[in-house]
C-alpha cells in the first residue's frame, strides 16, 4: 500500500465529488456576465419554471442553499421555540441546525441499517404534544417510506418537510420527490447531481407557502430585485416582515439551467459506474449499497457508500480513508451521526448508544467517487485502490 511506502494506484489525485461542467454552462455564464444582470433575474425565473416542471410541483423558489430552504420552510410553517421536529441523526448537520435556528428542538429517530433512511416504524414513539413536523432525509438518493410518513403525519396533524439534498432524480411509488410532502428542499452544492456551485430549490404545491418563502428569502421585501429594476420601471417596495438574504443569483441559475438538461444522461453514467462497483466489490469484506426499493421508485444514485465489514478487517474505517488518500483516491464520509457531535451531546443530552443503527453506519461508512465526469480509467483506478487496500487488511 502507498501508505506504507508502495507505489500509488494513480499518479494524480482523483477529487471526490468533481462536478461535470460543460461548455454550455460556461457559455451561459459568460452571456450572463455580459448581460449586466448578475443578481436574481430572468435566468433564476427560467430555472424555477423548468425545475417546477421537472418535479411536477406547482411552485418552485430558487435559493442560495438547501439549508436556506429548510430554514425558511420551518419558519413559514410556524415552527418555533418549544416545538419539536422529528428527524434522522444520519444526515449532514444542517438538517438539525435549521431546527435549532428556529428555536425548536430536533428529536432524532434511528434509521434502517442498510437503507440509511429514517425508520418509519419508530417515529410514533417519538411523537409528543410538542411535535409539529417531520423532517425526513432521502439519504444518498433513496426515498424514505413516504406513504408511511404521510399516514403518520395525517393522524397526528404534522407537517412534512423533505430534505431532498441527495434526491433530485428520486421517485417514490410513482411520485416525483418534490411533489409529495408539504415542502421539499433540494441542494445544488458542488458535489450534487445537479450543481450551481452553491444553491438550492424549495418546491411546494401551496401558493401561500411559496409566496412567503420568496418574500423571506430577500429581506422580507414585497418585490424582488427583478421587479424593482426591470425595463418596466422602478417599483417601490415595502418590507412586510424581517427576512433573510437567501436568494439565488442569475450566475448560479445559468449553470443550473444546463445541468438540469443533462440530469438523465448523467444519471445513466452514474448507473453504469454503480453497477461496475457492485460487480468489483462483491467478494470483499464490505456491505454493498442496498438495491431494494419499492415498486415504481427510483434511487437517484447520489452516494455510493460502502459499509466496511470491520469485524473482518485488521484496521478501521479511518485507516482505509487515509490509505485510499495515499493511493490518490478522494473519498468522503456520509456521515458521522449528528448525535455524536459535541454540541448535541452537551446541549441536547445525546450520547453514544442512543441510536445504534446510525452509529453502526457512522463507524463503517466510506463514500467513493461517483459522477459523470469520471472516465472508465478513473473508475478502474478506484476499484484497484479499494481492492488493494482491503485485501491488505483483510483478516
N, C-alpha and C positions, 0 to 999 in steps of 0.2 A: 504494500500500500504506500501511496505517496506520503502519507502522514508519518510513515516510518522510514522515509528516505528513498522510496522507489520512484519510478517514473510515473508522472501523472497521466491519466487516461487521455486527456487532450491538452494541447499547448495553450489555448486561450480560454478564459473563463466564460462559461455559459451562464448568462444572467438569468436568474429566476424571474418569471413574470414579464419578460420583454414584450412590449406591445408590437402589434403588426400595423405599421403606419405606411401607407402607400402614397403615390403621387397625387391621387385625388384629394386626400386630406391636406397635403402641403399646398396644392394649388388653391384650395378653398380658403385656407388661412391667409395666403398671400392676397387673394381677392378681398377678403375681409379687411385686412390692413389697408389696402388701397381705397376701400370704400369710405374710410374715416369713421365707420360705425363699429366700435370695438366692444362697447358695453352690451347691455340687454337690448336686443333689437330684432330685426326681421329674421335672422338665422335662428335665434332662440325660439321664436314663434313657429318657424317651419319645423324645427326639430321636435318641439312639443306636439305638433299636429301629426307628424309621421310616427312618433313614438306612441301616441294615443291609438292610432290605427293598428300598430303592431300588437299592442297588448289587448285591444278591444275595450279599453277603459273609456269612459265618457269624457274624462278630464285628465290632463297631464300638466304638471308645473315643473319647469326645469329649475334646478337649484345648484348650489356650489358643492354639495356633497350629499351622500345618503344620510350622513349624521344629521345634517340640517333638516332633511326631510322627516326623519324620525322625531327630532325635537319639535318641529312645527306640528306634526301630526298629534303628538301628545298634548301640546298647548291648545290646539284647535278643538280637540275632543274633551277638553276641560280637565285634564289630569293635573293635579296639583298637590300641595302639602297635605299629608295624611293619607293619600291614596296609595294603593299598591298595584303594581303591574307585574304579571307573571311572564317570565321569560326563561331563557336557557343559559346555563353557565358555559356552554360550549359555543362561543362566539367571540368576535372581536369586542373589546371592552367598550366601544362606542355604544353598543346596544344597551348596556347597563347605564353608561354615563348620562345618556339623554334623559333617562328616568329620574336620575338624581338631580339633573339640572332643572327639572320641573318641580323639585321639592318632594317628589314621591319616592317610594321605596321599591327597588327591584326584588321580586320574590322568585328565586330560582327553582326550577324543576328539572330533574335529571333527564338524560337523553337515552335513546336507544343506542346500545353499544356499537352497532355496526352501521346503522343508518345515520347516526350522529345528530339527528333532529330530536326535538323535544318529545318526550314520551307522553302521548296524549292520555294514557291510562292513569297517569299520576297527577294530572292537572287539578282535578276536582278536590283532591285532598288539600291542595294549597290555597283554595279559594276561601276568603274571609269576607266579612261585611265591607271591608275597605278595598277589596279588589275591584278595579274599574276597567281593566283592559288586559288582553292577551297580546304578547309581542313575540310571535314565533319567528324563527330564523330558518330559512330554506338553505340548509348547510351544504356548501360545496356545489350547489346546483340541484340537490334533491329536494322536492317539495315535502313540506310537513303534511301530516294527515289532516288536510283542511276540512274534510267532511266531519271528522270527529270534533275538531276545534270549533267549527261553526255551530255544531249541535250544542256544545258546552256553552258557547257564547250566547246563544239564543235562550237557553234555560236559565242562565244566570245574569242576563241583561248586561253583557260585557261587549266592549268594542274590540275589534281585531285590527291590529297594525302589523303588517307583514314586513319583516326585514328581508328584502329580496336582493341584497347586495351581490349575492352569488348567482342570481336566478333569472337573468334576463330572458333566456330561451325556455325556461321551465314551464311545463304544463302539469296540471293535476286533474286526473279523471275527466279529461276533455276540456278543461277550462284553463285559459292562459293566466299564469301568475301576473298580477297587475289588475285583474278584474274579478277578484274573489272576495277578499276582506274589505273592511270599511276604507282602509288606506293601505297602499303598498309603496315602499321606498326602495329605489334602485341606486346602485353605485356605479360610477364611471371612472373610478380610480385607475391609475396607470396599469395595474395588473389584471383588471377585469376584462370580461369577454367583449365588452364594448367600452372603449375608453375615450375620455375627453381630457385626459391628464389628471384633472380633478373635476368632480362634478357629480350630479345626481338628478333623479327624477322622482316626483311623487305623483301617483295616479290614484284616482277615486272616481266613483260614479255619482258622488254627491256634489252638486254645483256650489253649495254654500261652503263646504269644506275647501274646495278648490279656490274659491274667491278669497277666503280669509287667509289661506296659506300664501296666496300670491301677494296679498297686502302685507302680511307679516314678513315675507321674505325680503322686502325692500323698505325697511324703516317704518312700516305702517302707513305708507303713502297711499292716497286714494287713486293715483295714476302712476304707472311705471314710467321709466325714462323714455321709452319709445313713444308713448302717448304725449309726453311733455315737449319733446324736441323734434318731432317728425315734421314732414313737409306740410302737415295740416295746420301747423302753427302752434305757438306756445300755449300750454294749458296750465292754469293754476291748479295746485294740488292742495289737498287737505291731509292732515295726519289724524287718522281715525283711532289709532292705538299705538303704543310703543312697539316698534318692530325690531327686526334684525337686518343684517347685511348678508343675505343668504342667496342672492340671485346668481344665475348663470350668465356668462358673457357670450357674445357672438363669436369670439375667438374659440371658445370651448365648443360651442354648438357647431362651428364649421368643421371640426374634427368629427364630432358625433354623427353628423348627417351621413357621412360616407362609411363610418363604422357600422351604422345601422343597416346600410345597404348590403354589407358583406357578412352579416350575422350568420346566415345559413351556410354559406360556403366555408366560413371559419369553423362553424360547428362540425361540419363534415371532416375537416382536417383534424380537429381535436379528437373526434371519434376514432379516426384511424390510429392516432398515437395512443389513445386509451387502450384500444384492443391489442396493439403491439406490446404495450407494457404488461397487460394481463397475461399474454402468452409468455413473455420473457421472465416473469417473476413467479409463475405458478408453482415452481418447485423450491422456492426459497422460504426461509422461516419468517414469513410475513402473512398478514391478513390483507387480501386484496380488497379494494373498494367494493362494497355491496352493489350488486347489479339488479336487485329485486325492487321493482316499482309497481304501483297499482296499474291496472289496465288504463290505456289511453292517457298515460302520463309520460313526461319526458324529463330526464335529468339533463341539466344544461352543461354537465361535464366541465365545471369551472375548476375544481380542485381534484388532482389525482393524489389522494392521500394513502400512503402505505402505513399500515399499523404493524410495527415491528413485533415479532414474537420474541420478546426479550428473555423469556424463560429458556429459549434455545439459542441465545446469543451470549457470548462472553463479555460483551460491552453493551452499554445502554444507548438510548436514542441520541443523546448529545454527542457521544463519541462518533456515532455514524454521521451526524451533521458535520463535524469537524473533518472527518475522513473524506467525505464527499467534496467538501470545500477544497481540500488538498488535491483532489483529483480534478479540480477546476469545474465542478458541477454546483451551481447555485441551487439551494433548496429553501424551503420555508417550514414553519411550524404553525399549523392551524388546528387548534390554538392551545395555549396554556389556559386551562379553565379559569373563568373570571373570578370565581370564589376563592381561588388560591392566591390572588394578589393581595399585597399588604393592606391597601386601603379597605378592601372589602372584609378582610379578617378583623381589622382594628375598629371599623366603624359599623359594620353590619353583623358582626358576630359569626362570620363564616369560618369554616375550619375544614381541614383535610379529613376525609372520611364521610363528609356530608352528602356528596354526590358521586358515588363510586364509579358509575359508568363514564361520566365526564372526566374523572381523574384517570381512569384506565386509558382513555383515548389520549389525554393530555400528556401522559408519560411515554406514549409509544408512537405518536403521530409524526409523520415525515411527509412533506409535500414536494413532489417532483415537478420540474418544469413541464408545462403543457400549454402549447399555444401554436397558432398557425404560422408564426414567424420561424418556427423550428424546421430545420432541414431534416431529411432522413438520417444524415450523418450525425446531427445533434441528438436525435432520438437514440441512435445506436450507441453514442458515447454515454448517455445517461444510463442505458441498460448495462453497458460494460462496467461502468463505475460502480453501480449498485451491486451487481453480481460480484465484482472483485472485492468490495468491502465486506459484504455479508458472508461470502464464502470464507474469507479470512477469519471472521469472528464467530462463525457457526460452531456450536458445541458438538 
